[in-house]
Amino acid sequence: MSFFVGFDMGGTSIKHVLIDSQYTIVDKGSFKTLNTKGASGAIEEILHVVDSYASHVNQEIKSVGIGCTGPIDTSSGIIYNPYTLPGFEGHSLRESIEKPLGIPVFIDNDSNTAHYGELVHCKLTTPNSLMITFGTGIGVSARLDGSLYRTPGNIHPEIGHMTVSISSPGTCYCGRTHCFEHIMSGTAINTYARNIYGKRPEEVLEGCNKTSAEEFLNRMVVATTDAISTLAMIFSSETVFIGGGLHAFIGKYVLPPVQEKLTEILPVYGKTTLVEARMGPFAGSYGAAILAAEEI
């Protein structure tokens, strides 16, 4: 039996799983992305996790897969994102991890690995699907005719920064005020709830007066409907997975009214079904581990 480790590097936490050659999860866990040592500390912790898993199964890990928030060059493993992964920009994760471990390391965008993990877990047979990960930022992965969509140069497209009809105070680092990530990332939702209502998002929706709760929910529903309907029109996606660290919040409050709105406009955008990721926040690390197993 061979074993593989997958990591999902988000702006807040790094989740990891250990799988066997049958793609069964043997163990999993997480740790904070940045500590007092910055990027070097996170890399040290990644190396420690791999060593711990090797001791756990009493044999060498065959390979490691990493899903990382973009932009990232999957060929070199260099991160170009100083915003949701500050301190990591310019680092080659592959080189930093491959050299000390002496085993192959494979890297892809985190929304791609989450998408892949969910596809394998659900055994989805439809050829076109999307994965939208809601976390510190927003990631989007598109699958067309059974293959993940990539731009020339193997750079993952930053679709999470698409324009929606809702605006928010300030400007996203992409330069827009109507940016989907600027409205619907966990960072954005928490900031808006705190600045406008003085409460946490759940408290606004369940503890505020009806007018405030409806206003807060409506802006999230409109922004999400804008994004998904546009993506469904472009990619003809039959299934849209909703994942990331914020998936439970989005699934509970936002998805039901968004699905209703999408159903109302079926003649224009086609049949699109929203599915909360069954792997939850570990879809990305699970997909990364499968990537490691299949690429070796």
Residue frames relative to the residue before (quaternion, step in Angstrom):
aa qw qx qy qz dx dy dz
M 1.0000 0.0000 0.0000 0.0000 0.00 0.00 0.00
S 0.2136 -0.7710 0.5891 0.1136 3.59 -0.93 0.96
F 0.2126 -0.7837 0.5747 0.1018 3.56 -1.20 0.56
F 0.1107 -0.7914 0.6011 0.0029 3.54 -1.11 0.83
V 0.2371 -0.7753 0.5735 0.1174 3.57 -1.12 0.73
G 0.1050 -0.7912 0.6007 0.0465 3.55 -1.02 0.86
F 0.1396 -0.7791 0.6078 0.0639 3.55 -1.08 0.83
D 0.1529 -0.7459 0.6413 0.0953 3.56 -1.17 0.72
M 0.1362 -0.8314 0.5375 0.0358 3.57 -0.30 1.30
G 0.0004 0.7941 -0.6062 0.0450 3.54 -0.43 1.26
G 0.6850 -0.5019 0.3383 0.4055 3.55 -1.27 0.14
T 0.7345 0.3984 -0.2190 0.5039 3.58 1.18 -0.55
S 0.8198 -0.0150 0.0459 0.5706 3.58 0.88 -0.91
I 0.2947 -0.7046 0.6131 0.2020 3.54 -1.35 0.35
K 0.1485 -0.7976 0.5824 0.0521 3.55 -0.56 1.20
H 0.0719 -0.8136 0.5770 0.0091 3.57 -1.05 0.69
V 0.0785 -0.7791 0.6205 0.0422 3.55 -1.20 0.65
L 0.2531 -0.7093 0.6370 0.1646 3.51 -1.33 0.52
I 0.0132 -0.8038 0.5947 -0.0118 3.59 -0.75 1.03
D 0.3942 -0.6824 0.5496 0.2774 3.54 -1.27 0.36
S 0.7308 -0.4471 0.2889 0.4273 3.59 -1.25 0.00
Q 0.6294 0.4873 -0.3382 0.5021 3.60 1.32 -0.08
Y 0.4776 -0.6973 0.3918 0.3636 3.57 1.38 0.14
T 0.4025 0.6842 -0.4910 0.3587 3.55 1.16 0.65
I 0.4154 -0.7035 0.5157 0.2581 3.58 -0.90 0.92
V 0.2404 -0.7869 0.5599 0.0977 3.56 -0.72 1.16
D 0.7804 -0.1014 0.1040 0.6081 3.57 1.05 -0.80
K 0.0169 -0.7964 0.6044 0.0128 3.59 -1.23 0.36
G 0.0891 0.7907 -0.6022 0.0656 3.55 -1.29 0.35
S 0.2070 -0.7700 0.5853 0.1473 3.57 -1.27 -0.22
F 0.0434 -0.7671 0.6371 0.0621 3.53 -1.35 0.26
K 0.6343 -0.5462 0.3844 0.3893 3.58 -1.21 0.45
T 0.5557 -0.6473 0.4123 0.3196 3.57 -0.99 0.89
L 0.8201 0.1479 -0.0502 0.5506 3.58 0.75 -1.02
N 0.0572 -0.7632 0.6425 0.0379 3.55 -0.96 0.92
T 0.7782 -0.3381 0.2213 0.4808 3.58 -1.19 -0.28
K 0.6721 0.4874 -0.2946 0.4731 3.60 1.21 -0.41
G 0.4516 -0.7121 0.4408 0.3077 3.62 1.25 0.00
A 0.8388 -0.1607 0.1307 0.5035 3.55 -1.15 -0.72
S 0.6413 0.5325 -0.3364 0.4383 3.59 0.95 -0.80
G 0.6319 0.5344 -0.3260 0.4569 3.57 1.10 -0.70
A 0.6459 0.5136 -0.3151 0.4688 3.57 1.03 -0.81
I 0.6470 0.5089 -0.3186 0.4699 3.59 1.00 -0.80
E 0.6153 0.5369 -0.3394 0.4669 3.58 1.04 -0.77
E 0.6680 0.5021 -0.2996 0.4604 3.57 0.96 -0.88
I 0.6072 0.5422 -0.3463 0.4662 3.60 1.07 -0.74
L 0.6602 0.5028 -0.3029 0.4686 3.59 0.91 -0.91
H 0.6444 0.5255 -0.3120 0.4596 3.56 1.03 -0.84
V 0.6373 0.5304 -0.3270 0.4533 3.60 0.99 -0.85
V 0.6591 0.5046 -0.3148 0.4603 3.59 0.91 -0.91
D 0.6527 0.5057 -0.3134 0.4690 3.60 0.94 -0.85
S 0.6517 0.5204 -0.3129 0.4546 3.59 0.99 -0.84
Y 0.6535 0.4995 -0.3137 0.4744 3.56 1.00 -0.81
A 0.6212 0.5373 -0.3430 0.4557 3.59 1.03 -0.74
S 0.6509 0.4982 -0.3065 0.4839 3.58 1.03 -0.80
H 0.6216 0.5717 -0.3285 0.4229 3.56 1.08 -0.83
V 0.7737 0.3106 -0.1701 0.5254 3.61 0.95 -0.86
N 0.3888 -0.7665 0.4341 0.2700 3.55 1.40 0.04
Q 0.7132 0.3217 -0.3054 0.5427 3.55 0.94 0.95
E 0.6404 -0.5490 0.3786 0.3811 3.55 -1.26 0.41
I 0.4502 -0.6481 0.5406 0.2916 3.55 -1.11 0.76
K 0.4710 -0.7134 0.4469 0.2636 3.60 -0.85 0.96
S 0.7813 -0.1761 0.1516 0.5792 3.60 0.90 -0.89
V 0.3204 -0.7363 0.5729 0.1642 3.54 -1.34 0.37
G 0.1316 -0.7676 0.6221 0.0803 3.56 -1.07 0.78
I 0.1031 -0.7983 0.5924 0.0339 3.57 -1.05 0.78
G 0.1585 -0.7347 0.6525 0.0966 3.53 -0.99 0.93
C 0.0140 -0.8337 0.5483 -0.0640 3.57 -0.60 1.14
T 0.5180 -0.6295 0.4777 0.3273 3.55 -0.99 0.83
G 0.3992 -0.7644 0.4692 0.1903 3.55 -0.88 1.01
P 0.5398 -0.0318 -0.8058 -0.2413 1.44 -2.52 -0.04
I 0.0156 0.7813 -0.6227 0.0403 3.54 -1.09 0.85
D 0.3609 -0.6942 0.5778 0.2324 3.55 -1.08 0.76
T 0.3079 -0.7977 0.4892 0.1720 3.58 -0.31 1.23
S 0.6062 0.5617 -0.3585 0.4342 3.60 1.18 -0.41
S 0.7762 0.3182 -0.1648 0.5188 3.59 0.87 -0.97
G 0.3994 -0.7221 0.4704 0.3126 3.56 1.21 -0.54
I 0.4712 0.6796 -0.4378 0.3527 3.59 1.27 0.24
I 0.3198 -0.7453 0.5623 0.1616 3.57 -0.95 1.01
Y 0.1378 -0.7925 0.5910 0.0605 3.55 -0.98 0.92
N 0.5531 0.6324 -0.3699 0.3965 3.59 1.16 0.54
P 0.0827 -0.8217 0.5628 0.0337 3.63 -0.23 1.22
Y 0.6028 0.6212 -0.3297 0.3768 3.60 1.29 -0.15
T 0.7943 0.2085 -0.1306 0.5555 3.61 0.68 -1.01
L 0.7471 0.2343 -0.1931 0.5914 3.59 1.31 -0.11
P 0.0204 -0.8360 0.5483 -0.0055 3.61 0.59 1.08
G 0.7557 0.3434 -0.2783 0.4832 3.54 -0.96 0.93
F 0.6798 0.4772 -0.2877 0.4769 3.58 1.24 -0.37
E 0.4985 0.6858 -0.4331 0.3058 3.59 1.18 -0.39
G 0.7859 0.2809 -0.2412 0.4952 3.53 -0.96 0.97
H 0.5739 0.5898 -0.3801 0.4222 3.59 1.26 -0.22
S 0.2626 -0.7060 0.6278 0.1963 3.54 -1.13 0.67
L 0.3131 -0.7746 0.5239 0.1657 3.55 -0.26 1.30
R 0.6208 0.5590 -0.3522 0.4221 3.56 0.96 -0.86
E 0.7017 0.4682 -0.2755 0.4610 3.58 0.78 -1.01
S 0.6678 0.5291 -0.3016 0.4279 3.58 0.96 -0.90
I 0.7450 0.3826 -0.2068 0.5057 3.57 1.12 -0.62
E 0.6460 0.5503 -0.3172 0.4233 3.57 1.02 -0.83
K 0.6639 0.5383 -0.3162 0.4116 3.59 0.88 -0.94
P 0.7404 0.4025 -0.2718 0.4648 3.65 0.65 -0.94
L 0.6904 0.4745 -0.2924 0.4611 3.62 1.07 -0.64
G 0.2749 -0.7911 0.5012 0.2178 3.57 1.08 -0.72
I 0.6328 0.4637 -0.3461 0.5146 3.58 1.19 0.59
P 0.6333 -0.5588 0.3659 0.3907 3.63 -1.14 0.47
V 0.1082 -0.7673 0.6302 0.0494 3.55 -1.12 0.80
F 0.1046 -0.7983 0.5928 0.0194 3.58 -0.85 1.03
I 0.1281 -0.8185 0.5599 0.0149 3.57 -0.91 0.97
D 0.0706 0.7662 -0.6368 0.0495 3.55 -1.11 0.78
N 0.6618 -0.4697 0.3835 0.4408 3.55 -1.30 0.12
D 0.5591 -0.6522 0.3945 0.3260 3.59 -0.96 0.81
S 0.6341 0.5096 -0.3531 0.4621 3.61 1.04 -0.57
N 0.6079 0.5379 -0.3489 0.4684 3.61 1.14 -0.57
T 0.6833 0.4682 -0.3029 0.4713 3.59 0.88 -0.87
A 0.6198 0.5230 -0.3440 0.4733 3.62 1.07 -0.67
H 0.6279 0.5368 -0.3139 0.4680 3.55 1.02 -0.87
Y 0.6887 0.4883 -0.2787 0.4579 3.55 0.83 -1.02
G 0.6440 0.5281 -0.3207 0.4511 3.56 0.97 -0.84
E 0.6718 0.4887 -0.2909 0.4746 3.55 0.99 -0.84
L 0.6246 0.5439 -0.3357 0.4487 3.59 1.02 -0.78
V 0.6744 0.4840 -0.2928 0.4745 3.58 0.91 -0.92
H 0.6693 0.5122 -0.3005 0.4466 3.57 0.93 -0.92
C 0.7582 0.3863 -0.2041 0.4840 3.60 0.92 -0.91
K 0.2906 -0.7735 0.5053 0.2489 3.58 1.28 -0.33
L 0.1335 0.8299 -0.5252 0.1327 3.57 0.97 0.94
T 0.2291 -0.8059 0.5372 0.0971 3.58 -0.86 0.98
T 0.5419 0.6051 -0.4240 0.4005 3.62 1.17 -0.32
P 0.5000 -0.7274 0.3899 0.2624 3.62 -0.87 0.91
N 0.7708 0.3183 -0.1658 0.5264 3.61 1.13 -0.56
S 0.1822 0.7817 -0.5768 0.1518 3.57 -0.72 1.04
L 0.2505 -0.7366 0.6086 0.1561 3.52 -1.36 0.33
M 0.1246 -0.7254 0.6640 0.1320 3.53 -1.30 0.43
I 0.0517 -0.7680 0.6379 0.0222 3.56 -0.86 1.00
T 0.1329 -0.7997 0.5832 0.0511 3.57 -0.64 1.12
F 0.1693 -0.7765 0.6042 0.0582 3.55 -0.78 1.13
G 0.2454 0.7556 -0.5717 0.2048 3.56 -0.54 1.17
T 0.8045 -0.0935 0.1225 0.5737 3.58 -0.89 -0.92
G 0.7491 0.0937 -0.0679 0.6522 3.56 1.20 -0.71
I 0.4465 -0.6420 0.5200 0.3437 3.56 -1.21 -0.50
G 0.1082 -0.7883 0.6041 0.0443 3.54 -0.87 0.99
V 0.1018 -0.7842 0.6099 0.0528 3.57 -1.11 0.68
S 0.0532 -0.7726 0.6326 0.0071 3.54 -0.94 0.97
A 0.1416 -0.7961 0.5860 0.0528 3.57 -0.90 0.99
R 0.1392 -0.7743 0.6148 0.0558 3.54 -1.03 0.88
L 0.0496 -0.8103 0.5831 -0.0315 3.58 -0.68 1.15
D 0.8424 -0.0448 -0.0182 0.5367 3.56 -0.79 1.07
G 0.7509 -0.4360 0.2013 0.4534 3.54 0.99 0.93
S 0.7144 0.4056 -0.2545 0.5103 3.63 1.26 -0.06
L 0.5091 -0.6410 0.4779 0.3186 3.57 -1.05 0.75
Y 0.4206 -0.7210 0.5014 0.2280 3.54 -0.95 0.96
R 0.0152 0.7856 -0.6173 0.0376 3.56 -0.95 0.96
T 0.4365 -0.6696 0.5315 0.2806 3.54 -1.18 0.56
P 0.6674 -0.4729 0.3628 0.4465 3.62 -1.21 0.26
G 0.7475 0.3388 -0.2794 0.4985 3.56 -0.99 0.83
N 0.4453 -0.7292 0.4205 0.3051 3.57 1.35 0.09
I 0.4394 0.6618 -0.4756 0.3778 3.57 1.19 0.61
H 0.4253 -0.7161 0.4901 0.2571 3.57 -0.82 0.96
P 0.4455 -0.7035 0.4809 0.2746 3.63 -0.84 0.92
E 0.3739 -0.7346 0.5262 0.2090 3.58 -0.95 0.90
I 0.0278 -0.8565 0.5148 -0.0230 3.56 0.61 1.22
G 0.5573 0.6342 -0.3837 0.3742 3.60 1.15 -0.47
H 0.6719 0.4787 -0.2961 0.4813 3.59 1.24 -0.28
M 0.3069 0.7554 -0.5191 0.2564 3.60 1.17 0.47
T 0.5246 -0.6528 0.4607 0.2940 3.56 -1.22 0.56
V 0.0826 -0.7659 0.6366 0.0365 3.57 -1.08 0.87
S 0.6363 -0.5842 0.3566 0.3558 3.60 -1.24 0.27
I 0.6227 0.5152 -0.3358 0.4837 3.59 1.29 -0.18
S 0.1800 -0.7679 0.6026 0.1215 3.58 -1.06 0.72
S 0.1773 -0.7681 0.6057 0.1083 3.53 -1.30 0.28
P 0.6232 -0.5522 0.3809 0.4020 3.61 -1.09 0.58
G 0.7666 0.3100 -0.2539 0.5017 3.54 -1.08 0.71
T 0.4075 -0.6948 0.5406 0.2427 3.53 -1.34 -0.13
C 0.4768 -0.6501 0.5087 0.3022 3.56 -1.01 0.81
Y 0.6132 -0.5563 0.4006 0.3924 3.60 -1.16 0.41
C 0.5910 0.5474 -0.3751 0.4586 3.59 1.28 -0.18
G 0.5898 -0.6109 0.3446 0.4003 3.59 1.31 -0.14
R 0.6654 0.5110 -0.2981 0.4553 3.60 1.26 -0.10
T 0.3542 -0.6991 0.5749 0.2352 3.54 -1.28 0.46
H 0.7059 0.4175 -0.2409 0.5189 3.59 1.26 -0.44
C 0.3262 0.7684 -0.4831 0.2642 3.58 1.20 0.54
F 0.5505 -0.6345 0.4358 0.3233 3.59 -0.94 0.93
E 0.6706 0.4901 -0.3005 0.4689 3.61 0.88 -0.89
H 0.6409 0.5394 -0.3109 0.4490 3.58 1.07 -0.76
I 0.6988 0.4289 -0.2539 0.5132 3.58 1.25 -0.41
M 0.8545 0.2657 -0.0548 0.4431 3.56 0.77 -1.11
S 0.4459 0.6411 -0.5047 0.3680 3.63 1.14 0.20
G 0.6466 -0.5082 0.3846 0.4193 3.56 -1.22 0.35
T 0.6130 0.5510 -0.3357 0.4561 3.56 1.05 -0.79
A 0.6976 0.4819 -0.2720 0.4552 3.57 0.85 -1.00
I 0.6646 0.5089 -0.3107 0.4504 3.60 0.87 -0.91
N 0.6745 0.4907 -0.2941 0.4666 3.58 0.92 -0.88
T 0.6542 0.5161 -0.3093 0.4583 3.58 0.98 -0.86
Y 0.6636 0.5025 -0.3078 0.4609 3.59 0.90 -0.90
A 0.6637 0.5070 -0.3089 0.4550 3.60 0.88 -0.91
R 0.6800 0.4893 -0.2881 0.4640 3.57 0.95 -0.88
N 0.7218 0.4616 -0.2599 0.4454 3.60 0.86 -0.96
I 0.7389 0.4145 -0.2279 0.4798 3.59 0.99 -0.81
Y 0.8190 0.2335 -0.0941 0.5156 3.59 0.92 -0.90
G 0.4026 -0.7350 0.4634 0.2881 3.58 1.21 -0.26
K 0.6677 0.4678 -0.2872 0.5029 3.58 1.22 0.48
R 0.5799 -0.5250 0.4743 0.4039 3.53 -1.37 0.07
P 0.6718 -0.5249 0.3232 0.4108 3.64 -1.09 0.54
E 0.6656 0.4975 -0.3078 0.4634 3.60 0.90 -0.90
E 0.6457 0.5221 -0.3195 0.4564 3.58 1.05 -0.74
V 0.6165 0.5310 -0.3488 0.4651 3.59 1.07 -0.68
L 0.7200 0.4675 -0.2516 0.4470 3.58 0.86 -0.99
E 0.7908 0.3155 -0.1575 0.5004 3.58 1.05 -0.68
G 0.7910 0.3441 -0.1717 0.4758 3.60 1.13 -0.46
C 0.6065 0.5497 -0.3618 0.4461 3.59 1.25 -0.22
N 0.6559 -0.4713 0.3888 0.4434 3.56 -1.30 0.07
K 0.7008 -0.5104 0.3082 0.3917 3.55 -1.23 0.54
T 0.6502 0.5361 -0.3215 0.4317 3.59 0.95 -0.87
S 0.6803 0.4817 -0.2884 0.4712 3.59 0.89 -0.93
A 0.6562 0.5168 -0.3124 0.4525 3.57 0.94 -0.90
E 0.6743 0.4909 -0.2963 0.4654 3.59 0.94 -0.87
E 0.6391 0.5250 -0.3302 0.4549 3.59 1.00 -0.78
F 0.6694 0.5046 -0.2919 0.4605 3.55 0.94 -0.94
L 0.6792 0.4789 -0.2904 0.4743 3.57 0.92 -0.91
N 0.6539 0.5491 -0.3249 0.4067 3.59 0.89 -0.90
R 0.6518 0.5108 -0.3375 0.4475 3.60 0.93 -0.80
M 0.6520 0.5026 -0.3141 0.4729 3.59 1.08 -0.71
V 0.6532 0.5157 -0.3084 0.4606 3.57 1.01 -0.85
V 0.6650 0.5026 -0.3072 0.4591 3.60 0.89 -0.91
A 0.6709 0.4986 -0.3062 0.4555 3.60 0.86 -0.94
T 0.6857 0.4829 -0.2848 0.4642 3.58 0.92 -0.90
T 0.6358 0.5144 -0.3236 0.4757 3.58 1.03 -0.76
D 0.6078 0.5503 -0.3432 0.4582 3.58 1.00 -0.82
A 0.7093 0.4774 -0.2662 0.4451 3.55 0.77 -1.09
I 0.7189 0.4539 -0.2719 0.4508 3.59 0.73 -1.03
S 0.6502 0.5130 -0.3332 0.4506 3.60 0.93 -0.79
T 0.6452 0.5094 -0.3188 0.4718 3.59 1.02 -0.77
L 0.6754 0.4889 -0.2938 0.4675 3.57 0.91 -0.92
A 0.6417 0.5225 -0.3216 0.4603 3.59 1.02 -0.80
M 0.6382 0.5229 -0.3214 0.4647 3.57 1.06 -0.74
I 0.6913 0.4770 -0.2766 0.4669 3.59 0.98 -0.83
F 0.8166 0.2985 -0.1142 0.4806 3.56 0.81 -1.05
S 0.3387 -0.7644 0.4859 0.2547 3.64 1.28 -0.06
S 0.2139 0.8275 -0.4878 0.1777 3.57 0.99 0.91
E 0.3146 -0.7579 0.5444 0.1740 3.57 -0.71 1.09
T 0.7903 0.1793 -0.0728 0.5813 3.57 1.11 -0.74
V 0.0734 -0.7702 0.6324 0.0383 3.54 -1.02 0.88
F 0.2253 -0.7738 0.5816 0.1105 3.56 -0.55 1.21
I 0.1798 -0.7591 0.6169 0.1040 3.57 -1.07 0.80
G 0.0837 0.8225 -0.5509 0.1139 3.55 -0.47 1.24
G 0.4850 0.6703 -0.4875 0.2791 3.54 -1.27 -0.44
G 0.7190 -0.4749 0.3117 0.4005 3.54 -1.30 0.23
L 0.7072 0.4370 -0.2472 0.4978 3.58 1.21 -0.51
H 0.3467 0.7965 -0.4598 0.1841 3.60 1.27 0.06
A 0.6408 0.5340 -0.3411 0.4334 3.62 0.99 -0.73
F 0.6474 0.5063 -0.3110 0.4774 3.59 0.99 -0.84
I 0.6718 0.4867 -0.2952 0.4740 3.58 0.87 -0.97
G 0.6654 0.5220 -0.3011 0.4406 3.57 0.94 -0.89
K 0.6939 0.4858 -0.2758 0.4544 3.57 0.98 -0.82
Y 0.8230 0.2944 -0.1259 0.4691 3.57 0.75 -1.04
V 0.7880 0.3959 -0.1749 0.4378 3.57 0.85 -0.99
L 0.6646 0.5630 -0.3234 0.3697 3.60 0.83 -0.93
P 0.6491 0.5347 -0.3607 0.4033 3.68 0.76 -0.82
P 0.7188 0.4094 -0.2850 0.4842 3.67 0.74 -0.86
V 0.6026 0.5437 -0.3656 0.4556 3.62 1.11 -0.56
Q 0.6456 0.5139 -0.3241 0.4627 3.59 0.95 -0.84
E 0.6135 0.5424 -0.3400 0.4625 3.60 1.05 -0.74
K 0.6816 0.4829 -0.2922 0.4657 3.57 0.88 -0.92
L 0.6460 0.5134 -0.3260 0.4613 3.59 0.97 -0.79
T 0.6354 0.5335 -0.3259 0.4533 3.58 1.02 -0.78
E 0.6298 0.5529 -0.3237 0.4392 3.58 1.09 -0.75
I 0.7684 0.3380 -0.1786 0.5132 3.59 1.08 -0.68
L 0.1757 0.8355 -0.4991 0.1482 3.58 1.20 0.57
P 0.6486 0.5375 -0.3606 0.4003 3.66 0.81 -0.80
V 0.6965 0.4623 -0.2729 0.4761 3.59 1.14 -0.61
Y 0.8296 0.2807 -0.1026 0.4717 3.56 0.76 -1.06
G 0.5083 -0.6504 0.4309 0.3646 3.60 1.21 -0.12
K 0.6388 -0.5481 0.3815 0.3820 3.55 -1.28 0.17
T 0.0465 0.7951 -0.5985 0.0860 3.54 -0.58 1.21
T 0.1313 -0.8021 0.5810 0.0423 3.57 -0.70 1.12
L 0.2837 -0.7554 0.5710 0.1513 3.55 -0.87 1.02
V 0.0469 -0.8044 0.5917 -0.0255 3.57 -0.85 1.03
E 0.3518 -0.7130 0.5625 0.2269 3.57 -0.76 1.02
A 0.5371 -0.6637 0.4174 0.3112 3.57 -0.77 1.06
R 0.3888 -0.7465 0.4963 0.2128 3.56 -0.71 1.11
M 0.6483 0.5025 -0.3183 0.4752 3.56 1.18 -0.50
G 0.3612 -0.7615 0.4708 0.2607 3.56 1.31 -0.13
P 0.8249 -0.2288 0.1632 0.4905 3.59 -1.07 -0.70
F 0.6555 0.5121 -0.3199 0.4536 3.62 1.25 -0.17
A 0.3554 0.7433 -0.4967 0.2729 3.62 1.23 0.20
G 0.6747 0.5219 -0.2969 0.4293 3.59 0.94 -0.90
S 0.6921 0.4527 -0.2842 0.4851 3.58 0.89 -0.88
Y 0.6137 0.5384 -0.3431 0.4645 3.58 1.10 -0.68
G 0.6686 0.4915 -0.2926 0.4752 3.58 0.94 -0.90
A 0.6324 0.5305 -0.3282 0.4592 3.57 1.07 -0.74
A 0.6393 0.5160 -0.3231 0.4698 3.58 1.04 -0.76
I 0.6395 0.5049 -0.3204 0.4831 3.59 1.03 -0.77
L 0.5921 0.5608 -0.3481 0.4623 3.57 1.08 -0.75
A 0.6581 0.5148 -0.2958 0.4631 3.56 0.94 -0.94
A 0.6735 0.5016 -0.2935 0.4567 3.57 1.00 -0.84
E 0.7450 0.4328 -0.2325 0.4512 3.58 0.92 -0.88
E 0.6831 0.4978 -0.2904 0.4486 3.59 1.15 -0.53
I 0.5627 0.6361 -0.3906 0.3551 3.57 1.16 -0.50
